[in-house]
Amino acid sequence: MPLKIKVYSDYVCPFCFLAEEPLKEAVKGKDVEIEWMPFELRPFPNETLRFEGDYLQTTWKQSVYPMAERLGVDIVLPNVSPQPYTHLAFEGFQYAKEKGKASVYNDRMLRAFFQEEKNIGDIAVLTELAAEIGLEQDEFKHILETRKYKEVHQKALEHAYNEAEIQAVPTFIIGDTKTAGILSKEKLEKIIEDELEKQKQDEFPEGLVCGVDGFC
């Protein structure tokens, strides 16, 4: 049985984008199943961050760009101000998930924002991106305009906030191990290998015996 890996992330979190690369490397050749889980850092009506803000500029200069260079990932602080809300992108994710395109959709949203500076809070932009990955354009636009997946997305958020008790992203739940923040390929591999070994042990049918009465 594949090892379950849940990754909680938000499309406007640069560390969520950067965390993709070591994860991709760490899972190669391993019997795992990755599930992307929605999380909104600043859900409506909370104010979102602005491109011009000193806090954002400083964070990127001190943390994001050095990490991106270390990982060999191209990234740019998007000139989209204020940052978009991500509920519509996540409602589109639920549709993409139904169509078997969750992973490719997730990656496309992150790259669109952090490499192409696209406003992923805009329905027209989201529809164009969805079409690029093979989703039916008119149907996708319709589900966003009618908010068809609003309730599904809200349930996903309730799970993240209240059941999984996610406090920051990216957060990984790998088997029974929960850890937050970007992890190196080596650290991820170690956790995955430990959890796979634990899973094998849990599957072993220990304690089977035969009694003196001849019944087994």
N, C-alpha and C positions, 0 to 999 in steps of 0.2 A: 504494500500500500504506500502511495507517495507521501512524503513528509509535507504537511501543510505549512505554508509560509504566508502570513498575512502582513501586508505592508500598508500602513495608514499614512496618507499623504494629502497635500493640498497643491493645486496647480500653480499657486503663487509663492510656493516655498522653494527657494533655490537649492536648499540642502536636499529636498526630496528629489529634485532633478539630478543632482550630483550623486545621490545614493544609488541611482539606477546602475551605473557602470560597475562598481565593485560587486553588486548583487548578481548582475548578469554573468560576471566571471566566476563568482563563487558557486553558482548552481550548475555550471556546465558538467555534463556527464553524470549528474546526480538525480536520484528518483525523488523529485520534489514537485510541488504544485503551488504556484504563486497566485495569491488572490489580492487584488488591489482594493483597498478600503477607503472610501471618502472621508475627508475630515476638512471642515472649514475653519481656518484660523480666525477669520473676522467675518462671521455671517452677518448679513443685513439685519438691522440697520446700523451696525457698528461701523465706525469710520475705518476706511482702509488706508494703507500707507501711500505717501506721495513720493514720486521720483525725486523731487527737489529736496526732500527732507534730509537734514544732517544725519539723523540716526541711520537711515537707509544707506546713504553714501558711505558712512563710516563702517558700517557692518560689512558692506561689500568689499571695501578696500582692505579691511583687516582680516576678514574671514572667508568670504565667498570666493574672491578672485584667487587668493593663494591656494585654496583647496581645489579649485577647478584646474589650476595649472599643475598641481601635483597629480591629479587624476587624468590629465590630458583631455579634458572636456571643454569644448567651446561654450562660453556662456557670456551673457551681457545683461547689465541692469536695464530692464525694459523701460523705454521712454513712454510709458503709459501711466498717466497720472490723473486722478488717483488710481491705484491698482484696482482691477476689476473684481467684483464679487464673483465667486466661482460656483454658485448654486446651479446656474443654467448649464455650465459645462459638465457638472456632475449629474444633472438630470439626463444630459446626452450620454454620459457614461453608462447609466443604467440601461438605456436603449442599446448602446453598443455591446454591453455585456450580454444582453438577450440574443444578439446576433453573433455571438462568439468572437467579438473583436475588442474585448476589454483591454488587453495588454497593448495592442497597437494604438488604440484610442488614447489610452493613458499617456503613452510615450509621445504621441502627436501633440497633445495639448501642452505638455511640458516644453517640447521643442519649439512649438509655435510661440510661446510666451518668452522663453529664456534665450532663444537664438534668433527669432524673427521679429520679436517685439510686437506681436499681434495682440489685439484687444480681445481676449478670450471671454469677455463678458458680453460681447455683442453677438446677437443671433445670426446675423449675416456671416460674420467671421467663422463662427462655430459650424455653420452649415457648410461653408466652403471646405473647412478642414475635414468634416465628416465625409464629404464626397470624395476627398482625396484618398481616404482609406477604404473606399468601397461601400460606404453606407448610402442608402437611397436618399438623395438630397431633399426632395419634396416632403417625404415622410418625416425625415429628421427635423426639418424646419417646423413642420406641423406639431410634432410632439413637444418642441420647445415653446412654441407660441401658445399652445393649449395647456402647458404645464402638466402633461399627462403623467410624468414620472415624479412629480413634486412629492407625493406622499411616500413613494418608495425611497426617494433620497432622504426625506426627513427621518424615516425609520433607520436608515443607514447611519445618519448622524447621531440619533439617539443611542444606537448601539455603541458607536465610537465614544461618545461623551459619558454615557452612564453605565454601560455594561463592561466595555473594554477599559474604561477609565483612562482614555488617552489624554495626555496633558500637553504633548508636543509632537511635532512631526519632523522628519520621518520616525515612525515607531515600527519596529518589526516584532511580530510574534511568530517565532520559529519553533514549532512543536509546543513545548511547555515553557520556552524561554522568551521573555519579553525584554526588549532593549530599545532605547531611543537614541537617535542621532546617527550620523554617517558612521559606518563601520568599514574597516579595511576588508579587502577580499580575504585575507588570511583569518581575520577574526570571524567573519561570516562562515568561512569553511569549517572552522573549528566548532562553532555552534551547531552547524548543520550535521557534521559528522557525529557529534555527541548525541544529538537528538535522533539521528538515524539508528545509532547503536542502541539507544534507550528504547526506541520503537521495536527493534528486533527482540529485545529482552522481554518487553511487555507482551509480544505476540507468542512467546514460547509457552506451551501448555504445561507449566510446572504443577507438580502435586498429583499427577495421575498415578493411581495404585490399583493393585488387585487384592482382594480380601481373601481370607482363609476359606470362606464359603464358596470360593470359585467365581464370584461375580467381579467383573471389572467395570 
